Amino acid sequence: MNLAPDVIARIEAAVDDAFEAQLAFTQELVRHPSLRTRESSAQDLMYEAMASRGLAMDRWELDPEEIAAHPGAGKIKVSYEGVENVVGTYTPAEGGGRSLILNGHIDVVPEGPLEEWSRSPWDAPIIDGWLYGRGSGDMKAGLAANLFAYDAVRAAGFAPAGRIHFQSVAEEECTGNGALATIQRGYTADAVLIPEPEEDMLVRANVGVIWFTVRVAGHPTHPREMSAGFNAIDAAHHVMGRLRGLEQRWNDEKGRHPYFEDLDHPINFNLGGITGGDWPSSVPAWCELQVRAAIYPGVSADDAWEQIQGVLRDTTTDDAGHPIVAVGERTGFYAQGYVLPEGTDAENVLRSAHEAVFKDELRTFTTPGYLDGRVYALYQGIPALVYGPVSEAIHGYDERVDVESVRRITKSIALFIAQWCGLAETP
């Protein structure tokens, strides 16, 4: 259905009317430090917000055994005790419209050294048009936008004609297992929209990701006899160099992967952590590298992992001929990438909503980052629209999200709900 101009105006005005409340809710959500395995208080807030809207509520603890049985599951290296998803479901009185999942993740990445922030990562001030704080852009502004977009449709005097599942999931920043748990629980729809911080654009394609640790063995000696030992930390740098060779080979193949041809460096192997050694006066006997590797859509995680393992098996000596034993272990993400097909009804509806709000064409782009959209696209076959506000410094210091971009994105989501699900006018 195409929305009449007066309907569009009423819904947009309703977003404006509640926008101060939306910002206040987003600030409160940011003030809950929902780091991995510590999401409960933020999920309490999401649960209360959904329940207060009359949604049918579902909250459950992630089951590691059930999740591990799924081919898209990330390796679980932490306890899932107390790690929960929250889903609120709106069911229309009469129905007949298309169904929708509005998804977002509640978990945030660590804040890093606090002294490097201009202010506390959890204060959530609004300064010069930006809302600051860890998770403000990635992606608590989007979680709030989902709820307040729905509110605007209702406040404008309408009821969506299709079922809507509002999802607040854990584990997006490390495994994707939270989103996987929702499909294992039976949640599905005709489309999913995920308002990640995507610069007012729609993601066309994104990479898959594998997390792994490489443990390198050395031979300890006293430093006075260093030549008789073998430094595992030095050897680990050599192993990482060999992995960089694989990274380059995969980047050289970008022309074979649609939507990635024009990216300068679509495949990144990030050395995210290194630990090793036991004593400054001992040649290190061990070293561990924590690595995040990207893979192209269409490349299975199994195939990519076998190539990574092959590099580790083949790295048997360093440049000086010292023997190397490098063993890889999966530690998190084990995810394939995906491409959003062009021209789906869902994209066309979002395009119409975006153009009504922004007065400009909806742009698409390819990202070398992980997104939970792959869960719905790969394992449910439904269009996954990842589309959200302008942000800066996500995963960095002074993370922030643009307030007016959040307003516009909320309007787009509200119009998308109205057009995708259909509307029934309420008294």
N, C-alpha and C positions, 0 to 999 in steps of 0.2 A: 504494500500500500504506500502511496505517496502522501506525505503529510501536508495538510492545508497550511497556508501561511499563518493563519490565526492560531493554529495548534502549535506550530513551531514557536511563535512568539510567546504563547502562554507557558510552554515548557521552559524556554530560555529565561523568562522572567522569574519562574519558580526557582531555578538554579541561583539566580542573583539574590533573590529574597533570603535564601538559606545559606548563602556563601560564607558569611561570618561564622555561623554555627559549624559549617563544614571545616573551615580552617581551625577552629577551636578544637574540634574532634581530632583532626589530623595532628595538631600539636600535642594533645594528650596521648595519642597513640605513639608518637615519637618519644615521649618521655618514659615509655616503658622499654627498657633495654632488652629487646627480644633476641638476644644472641642464641646461638645454637644450643638446644636442650634447655633454654631458659625463656621460652616463649609464653609461659602460662599466664602471666599477668596481662600481657597484651591480648592473648586469646580470650581472657575473661572479658576484656573491654569489647572485643569484637562480638563475642557471644551476647553480651548485654545489649549492644547496639542492634544486632539482628533480632533478638527476641522482642525488644521494645517496638519493633516494626510489625510484630505479629507473624513473623516467619516461623515455620515449623523447624525446630532446631535439632541438630545432630552434632554430637561432639564425641570423638573417640581417640583413644591412644593408638599410635601406629604399631602394627604387629610386625616385628622384624622377620619372623619366619614366613609369613604370608607374602610380604613384600619381596623377600629374597627369591621367591619362586618365580617372579615376573622377569621376563628377558630384558626389560629396560631398567631394572633396579640398579641403583648404585650400591657399592659395597658399604655395609654398615659397620662402623668402627666405634660407635658410641652406644650407650644405653638409650633405648627409646622410652624408658619409664618416664611418664609425665609429658612426653612429646605428643601433642594432640593436633588434630585438624578440627576446624569448626565449619559447618555448613548450615546455612539457613535457606529454606525453600519457600518460595512464593508459588501458590497454586491458584490459578484464576477460578472464579466462581463458575464460569461457563466454558472457558477454554476455546480451542479452535485455532489459536495462534502458534507460531513456531517457538520452540523452547530455546533457552539460552543459559549458558554458564558464565557468570561473572567471577573471574578467579583473581586471586592475588596471593602473594606470599608474605607471611608475617615475620619470618626470620631475617636478621641483618648480619652483616659481616662484622668482625671485631673492629673496634675503633682505633687501635694503634696507640702510640704514645700520646697521652692526653695533653702534654705540654705543646704539642704541635698544632693543636686546635686553637682557634681564636677565642673560643668559649666552650663550655661543656658540650659534648656530643649529644647530650640528652636534654638540653634546655629548650630547644625548639622555638627560638625567637623568630619574628618576622622583621627583617631589616631591608629597607630599600627594595621591596617587592620580592624578596626571596625568603622562603621558609627554610630555616637551617636545622641540621641535626642528622645523626646517623639514622639511615632508613627513611629520611624525609622524601627523597626521590625514589629510592629503591627499597620498597615501593609502597610506603604507607599512604602517600598522597593518592596513589591509585586505588588502594583498598577503600579509602574513604570516598573517593569519587564514585565507585560502584554503588555504594549505598545511597549517597546523596543524589545521584542521577535517578535512581529509582524513586526517591522521595519527590523529586521534581515532577516526575510523571504523575504521581498521585496527587501532589499539591495543585497541579494544573487542572485537576478534575477528571483524571482518567485512571483506568485500571488496565495493566498489560493483559493481553488475551492469551499469552503463552506462559508456560511454567518457567521460573527462573531459579537457579541455584546460585547462591552467593557463597563463595568458597574462600576461606582464609586458611592457607596451608603452610606447613613447616617444611624445612629441608630443601628449599629451592636453591639455596646458595652452596650446596655441598653434594647432594645426591639426586634431587628431583623426586625423592620417594614420597613426599607428601602429596603431590599431585597424582602420582601413581596410585596411592592408597585411595583416592577418591573414585577412580574408575574401578578399582577392585571392590569398592563398597557399592557399586552399581550406579553411580551418578553419570549421566550422559545427557546430551542435548543436541540440538540441530546446529549449534555454533557455540564457540567460546570466545570471549573477549578478555584480554589480560592487559590492564593499563600500566605496563612497565614504563620506565622513563625513556621514551624513544623519540624525543625531540619533535613532538607533534606529527610524527610520521608512522607509517605502517611497516612492520618488518615483513619483507618478502622471503628471506631465507636466513637461517642461522646455522652455526656449526654445532656439531656434537662435541662432547667433552669427556675425557678420561682423566681421573686423578690416580696417581700412583706414587709409591715410595720406592726408591732404589737404595738398597743397602750394599755398601762396598766394604770389603774386608781388607785390612792391612796386616802388618807384622810389627808389633810394638818392640821398641828397644829404648835404652837411654839415649838422649840426644848426643852424648859424646860418641856414640856408635851409630849415628844416623844411617850411614851407608850400609850397615848390616840389617837395618829395618826397612819397612815399606810404609809410607805415609798414606793412610786411607783417604784423608781429605784431599791430598794432591791427586790421588787416583780418581776420586769422585769428580773432580773438575774435568779430568780427561773423559770420563764416561759421559758427562753432560755435553762435552764437545761432540762426541759421537752422536748423541741424541739430536744435537743441533743440525748435524748432517742430514738426519731423517727429516727434521723440520723443513730444511731447505728443499729437499727432494719433493716433499708434499706441496710446498709453495710453488715449485716449478710446474706442478701439474694443474694449477688453477684454471688454465684454459679449457680443461676437460670438464669443468664443473660450472653449469649455468649459474649466473648471478654473482659468481666469485671472480670472474675474469679480470675485472677492472680494479679490484682491491690490491693495494700495494703488497700486503703481507697478511693474507687471510688466515694462515695457520700459525698459531703461536704456541710455543712450548715455554711455559712460565716456570722458572725455578722459584717456587714460592717459599721454600724453607730449607735450611741446611743445619744439621747438627752432627757432632762427631767428636771423638776423642774423650779422654777421661782425666787428663792431667797435663799441665803445660810442659812438664819435664819428661813426658813420655811421647815417643812417636805414636801418633794416633792409630789404634787398632781397628777403628770402624768409622764410618760416616754414612749418614742417611740424607738423601735428597728428596724433597717433596715437590712433585712436578704436576703441572696441569697441562695437558696436551689437547689441542683442538683437532677435529676431524671433519671432513666434508659431509654434507648430506649425501645419502646413498652409499656411504662407506659404513659397514657395520662396525660396532665396537669390537666384536671378536676379531675381525680382520685387522683393524688398526692395532689392537693389543698384541696380536701375533707379530706384527712388524716391529713394534717396540721391543718385545721380548727377543726378537731376532737380533736387534742391535746389541742388547745386553749380553746375549750368548756369544756374539761374535767379538765383543770387546774383551779380549783375553790378556792383552798386555798394554802397557802405556808406551809412550815414545821411546823410553829408555830400556824397554824390554822387561820391565817388572811384571810379574803375573797379576792379573786382575780377576776377581770374582765379583760380579755385580748381579744382584738378584732383585727383580721387580715384584711388587705386590700392589694390587689394586686397593685404593683407600677411600673412594667416594664415587663421584660421577662415573657412569659407564653408559653414556648416552649418545645416541645417533642424532645427527642434525636433521632438519627438514626444510622443505620449500613449500610456501603457500601458493597453490595454483592460482594463476591469474584468472579473473573474470568470474569468480564464484558469486552467488547471490549475496552471501554475507559481506564480501568485500564491496560489492556495489552499493549495498545499503549503508555501510560505513562511509563510503565515499560521498554519498548523498548527504549524510549527516554532517560530515566534516565540512563540506563545501557550504552548507547552510550556515554554519557557525563561523568558519574562518574566512569565508568569501574568497576561497582560493582552492586550487586543486589539491587533493590528497597525494602526497608523495610517498614512495616506498623506497626501502633501502635494504641492504644486506649487512648483517652484523656478525662479527667474529666472536660473539658472546653466546653463552648458554641461555635458553629460555624454556620454561615449562610448557610452552605451546607444543613442543614435540610430543608430549604425552598424549594429547588429544588428537593431533594430526596422525601420528604413527600407529596408535593402538586403538583409536576409536573411529578414525577416518572422517573426522569432522573438521571444518575450517577453523583454524586457530588464528584469531586476529590479535596481534600484539601491537598495541598502539597507546601511547601515553605522553605525558607532559615533558617539557624541557627541564633538564636538570644539569647540575654541574658537580663534579668531584664525587660521584658515586664510588664507593669503596675507598675514597680518599679523605683528606682532611677538609673540614668545613663543607661537608656534603650539603647541598641545597637544591630546592625545587622552585621554579618560577611560579609565583602565585597566579598571575593572570593566565598563564598557560594551563594551570590546573582548572581554573574557571572554564576556559574554553573546552578543554578535554571533557570535563563533566557535562557540559552542554551537548557535546557530540555523543557521549555515551547515552545520555537521556534520550536524544533523538533516535539513536540506534535502537534502544529498547522499544521505543514507540513504534518505529517502522518495522523492525524485525518481528517483534512479538504480536504486533497489532494492538489496537486500543478498543476498550469499551468505555463510554462516557459514564461517569458516576455522578450521583446527585450532588 
